[in-house]
């Protein structure tokens, strides 16, 4: 029983947290909405799906996620904040990111979601957008008296100052016909020859190369540290082995080696001269081609005289 009650409490708590989180996210996203453009007197400008012209109000979603405007309230009377509730069943109330939605203030709410139950004129120039709770004010403005087909716009969209525009831009950015200077154009005026851009690019590149060099060097040190430790251990182990072997050799061996080296150095044979002496011969000719030495010597003839008896 107790376990079942604890599970029930956990389920209720989880449900409350989910609902609270959903409401919080919804409430936060609703505050991305802004009144962006309003036309008070519409004679030749924007028409609705019924081919009629009336005052209109443009709402912009300044956020980077879709916002459902359903459940919010539009009013032209601050004392009656819940004058027109935007229906929840119409998918058209979902405004994509950085997009717009136009409502027609023609007093004909039976024409659809985008048609309000109040009008705007020279006497009713106040507009307010309230959150779904009917008490939290999201945005509001009071229109000045202006000529027909002129609109009251924010420049830039959703966050700039209000001003009167000669050209209306319903369901599109207010900067469509404005002489908006881009960041690139500003930079061209600031650096017409590109020296600052080149210097900046070189600084960024060399800084990145320096950072990469230091990073790779640090990585190499970290990677080689175990190898160096292992190498030192191996070298130390070899030294220890050699020292151990040296300790194991008896002294008689060293004595014998020393004596042998001594006798080798002291009992060498006499040193011989390495100087070559060449003596000149008496014959100045080369006998290699002389035929004298190739002739055989003629034997002496011995004559024996006999006496006759």
Steps between C-alpha positions, in 0.01 A plus 500: 500500500776739596695413185193568285449840667864592443472406133183708469674801657792464262265479202311811610826689560634402157175609334510835678862556397426417137199732491694775674789462257265511202329812633835663572631429151177623345506815711860573410440450128195728501721788610684479168192657338492871418264743333704587192286710264155663509297678233225726632334619177504248214362628170712345225731267693471145635172310455367197687374169360157660449641776280438766764737764636523590864749592769745218568753395762815299427648272768861378459669201662848628588613163637670208332226249576138483392258676734129424529317828550176314571355585840654847507284813504487810280321814614460870431394569860749466784216460748375195308814291430305188393292671236593260218635154570687338211337157440703190586355265239639681195851389389553839338573633849839323496758759394830355369831646609568853376162507323187716511123478548252777406169558681225719354334746739165513320260394778404184307631211709252268328720514190772292666789487741682795344203736529468688830182600680603865525608778263768765490436863413607847599328459838623144568874495432623284788602135440621243753597132492447301821622154602252209534450579870331827399712704743856496369563772242727382218506814284298816434510823302294810433474607137544862394258669263633429151387515140327216320708206376790592728607255766652525845801268503789390716844534347668253522240227539352443843759695699564837339339838544152569370476721191256583222573329168381607156506139380309224677658154529235259637622143559859602421794681652478872561850538357387388155516850348723663758852604420642245738879491502640151543802415711701430184423843358600664828829311500574602140462864600718445805773308312477585128839346407475184709811555713319444828327191363832354381669577832210350691500187284876452541475553875224244528688245286832534680333500838319180407827345378676597823221353707507179295880479533483533877215253515680240286821547698317449826326194357835358386650551844211328666514212250879458525519517878423127554752411227774708664426349837514150352828581321656630820389192687645275227830691496524491877426127495786442251740702716396303804559172312849611389590614849372175639711301252802712583450428864484127426845491322773395749809714560738231365359555152572872511851426632570259213372746243713778647813281498443396140464860392817594688710230339359585160608860535846436654626195306462614144782425250750765402367784308600490134572794284239577245737707284580363151846581354545480125865482373591595148669225293810551289327412179303786363317291248222266556626143455162354439540524122872414485576182305835465662359308788307268275808368311672185610865517576717307250696226673882517486666253267780297654777393258703194598831446328633140480866410459591259227746230588 
